[in-house]
Each structure stands twice: as structure tokens, then as C-alpha cells.
């Protein structure tokens, strides 16, 4: 699986790749407020639910070796899980990108970096160095 634009991994990568080179910053989960974390946590829980449904589809596929109607349940569960997974991954990737865009400048300000205008890769590198304490 190459993680192309039509897969969940590809969608997450496309959003991450847009943010990472632009900011060159590893956003730390611990710097976010509870209000900022809540939508990300819900989106992650939704995606986890889709993965759980796909797992149940796999279990029903095994059951279909002994009981053929289970194969119908398996196909249905997998189809719904695939659709939900794509939708929830797109939502999660957009939330991550928006969270980075909204919270990157205040984080830089807290760490002593004066940001004038749009956040640049140089700003991101300075903040990353401050977070990594020079390592």
C-alpha cells in the first residue's frame, strides 16, 4: 500500500506534508489546552471506531467458514468501516492541520520567539530547537 491520495494514510500524509515543511515544527500534544485537544480526541475516537468495525468484519469473515451468512455481515462491516475510516481520517487530518495553524504562533510567543507576519520555516526551526532544548 503506497499511501496514495485515496487512502487514509495518504490523506493524513498530504495534510502533514503541507504543515511540516511550512513550519518545521513538531507540535507537542502537551502544549495544547483541553479545549484544543477535545476535537482531536473525538476525531481519533471516531477513526478508532471505524478500525474496530473493520476488525469485527474480519472476525465475521472467519465465522463465515462455518456459517455462510456471516460473509454478508463481514462484507457489510468492511464496506462501512472503509467508508467511515476514509471520512474520519480526512476529518482528523484537517483538524490536525488547523490546530497547528492556530496554535503555532502562540507557542512561539510563549517560547520567546517574536513572530511578525506569517509563521515561516525559520520560526518553526527556532521553536523546535527551543522545545528540544538544543539537542
N, C-alpha and C positions, 0 to 999 in steps of 0.2 A: 504494500500500500504506500503510495508516494505522497499522500497528504495533499493532493491537488485541491483546487478551489471548491470542489463539490463535496468534499468530505469535512467532517467536523474538525479534524486535525488541521486540514488546510485552511479552514476559516479562522481558527484560532491563530494559526501562524501568520495569516495575512494581516490580522489586526495587530498582533505582537510585532511583526516586522515593520509595520508602519510606525509604531511607537518607539521601538528600541533604537533604530538609527537616528531618529529625530531627537531623542533625549539622551540616549546612552546612560540610562539610569535604571538601576534595579530598585523598584519601589518596594519598600518593606511593609509588610502587612501590619506590623505593629505601629506604624506611624498614622494609620487611619483611625478616625473616630468610629464609634459604634454605629452612628447613622450612615457613615460611608461604607462600612462593612456589610450592613444588613442586606442591601440589594444583591451584592456579590454572593453572600452566603445563600440567599434564596435561589439565585440562578444556579449556583453549584449544586444545591439540593435537587433542583428540577432536573439537571443533567444526570445526577446520580440516580434519580428515579427512573429515567429512561434506560440507563445501563442496567438497573435492577430488572426492569421489564424484559430486556433482551436476555438476561440470564434465565429468567423464568421460561422464555421461549426456547432456550437451549435445553432446559430440563424437560419441557414437554416434548421436545424432539426425541429425547431418549425414551420417554414413555411411549412414544408412537411406535416403537419396535414391538410392543405388546398390544397396544390399543390404537388402531389406526385413526380414530377421530382426534387424538392428541396432536397429530400432524397439522390439522387445520388450526388448532389453537396455537401451535408453535408458529406457523406462518403468520397468523394474525398478530401475535405478540411481537414477533420480529419486525413486521411491517410498521406497526405503531411505534415501536421503540426506535426504529431507524428514523422515522419522520420526526418524532419528538426530539431525539438526540441532535439531529441537524438544526432544528429550530432553537433548542435550548443552548447549543454551543454558539450559534450566531448571536443570541442574546447575551450570553456570558462574555463573549469576545468584545462585543460593543460596550458592555458595562466596564470591562477592564480598561479599554482604551479611554473611555470617558472619565473614569476615575483617575487615571494617570494624568490626563489633560487638566482636570480640575484641581488636583492636589499637588502637582509637581512644583508650582511656583511658591505656594505657602511653605512647602517643605524646604525649598531652597532658602527662603527668607528666614525660617527658623534656624537653619544651619549657618546663617551669616552670609549667604551669597545674595548680593543685590542683583535682581533681575530687572533689566529695563527693556521693555518690548517683549517680543515672543521669546519663549524658552528655547535656547539653542543647544546643540550638542556639547559645546564647551561648558555651558551651565550644568548640563547633565553629568559631564565628567567631573566637574568640581564637586558637585553634590555626592556623587558616587565615592570619590576619594574621601570626603568628609565622613560618609557613612561607614566606609571600610577602615577608617582611622589610619589612612596612609598605607595600607597593605596592598 
